[in-house]
């Protein structure tokens, strides 16, 4: 997400960092570049205009003009304004009402509502330790009810059956009763989507809302539709009392206009964003962390949270002890690292959160996909235990056998071995206490006051 915006703004900020002092003249070009970058990201024009006015006013303030590092001071202003634009802080779900807490999901067809119901159920179970029931009030789309049942089974949520012959409002009432009897903490109601907003659809969802009296009414919207996403959310909000927005498909959205427009246009907070196809690919929306990603400074806080949640601590300690004893990092260890990366959302998600990744050449960034991980694991699986322990023995005939066994090319085997050598050197440094040094390097990339 935000790839094109990150690229454009990265170049702009590199230019401004080289400036000795900020003046009205040199800020004019920089602001024009920021304006174009936002418009190309499909941010609504009134929002862009307001954003640029705010940045200009603060950039020409006394603190920046007197600053010894005007470029960094300017970057901090843009960062702060992006946070303000997207809503200051993460707005959590209201789970404090008497159980079952009812969450009503609304949105257009194709936005990913049903899969988001599953992701949200999993998030509530894993992060809030809630017992979750889901029900489908979509009586129009063929197999919608069966699709939700499949999704519920995948994430371990309770599925409440419903029939296409029933009225959606009655389905909602029956599900609330069932959730009470079965002592569920949360009930998520999936509703029908349409290809466009129509009065019939709005009347029906109003009836479901009246019957369910939800604590949360969340609008699920495809972020790839850009500022149209924000306008659709506004139309829904005029018919329903929305409490928040979930942006889906943010991993496929290179522009990011929806994330930057929704809050301002609707006045409703973005509560979550879908970051991939996996059931676990749903993240709470933190404006400060997203702003940091947009400016190419990564998102170390989310990265640390991912590590705490998904990394096998015992395995990590075992590896640390092994490195401390001076025993080398081998290919079995590398495979374990790949598996940890996959559990944290894959390479793309990981790289998105690391500082400075926006500066990678396009070719290098394109290689950071999960297919590479699968390929590299297959190559390691095709090796003998002895080869994994002593990769130096892997020469010509062994390389040919490994490539044939893993369905890859000899160049792929060579590339893996080269990457392994680099990783081995890095692990050697970390074994000597080099991790602190690496983190200090990350921190050095952040403007003053943003190092946490």
FENPE-V567875 format. One line per field, one symbol per residue. ss: DSSP state (a for helix, b for strand, c for the rest). phi: phi as a letter, one per 20 degrees, with the letter a starting at -180 (. if undefined). Layout:
ss->???
phi->???
//
This chain:
ss->ccaaaaaaaaaaaaaaaccccccaaaaaaaaaaaaaaaaaccccaaaaaaaaaaaaaaaccaaaaccccaaaaaaaaaaaaaaaaaccccccccccccccbbbbbbccccccaaaaaaaaaaaaaaaccccbbbbbcccccccaaaaaaaaaaaaccbbbcccccccaaaaaaaaaaaaaaccccbbbbbccccccccaaaaaaaaaaaaaacccbbbbbbbaaacaaaaaaaaaaaaaccccbbbbbcaaaccccaaaaaaaaaacccbbbbbcccccccbbbccaaaaaaaacccccaaaaaaaaaaaccaaaaaaaaaaaaccccccaaaaaaaaaaaaaccaaaaaaaacccaaaccaaaaacccaaaaaaaaaaaacccaaaaacaaaccaaaaaaaaaaacccaaaaaaaaaaaaaaaaaaaaaacccaaaaaaaaaccccccccc
phi->.mgffffffgfgfffffeefcecffffgffffffgffffffmefggffgffffffggffefgfffeffcgffffgfffgffffffeombfdffedefffffedddcqefnfnffffgfffffffffedleeddcbddeddfgmfffffffffffdmefdefbcfeefgffgffffffffffelefccddedfdcfbfcfffffffffffffelffcddeecfffemffffffffffffecffdrcdedlffedfenfffedgfffemdfeebcedreffeeccgedgfffgffgemdmbffffffffffdeffffffffffffffnfffdffffffffffgffeonfgffffeefnffeffgfffffedffffffffffffeeegffffcgfffdhfffffffffdmcdgfffffffffffffffffffffenefgfffffgffeefgnden
//
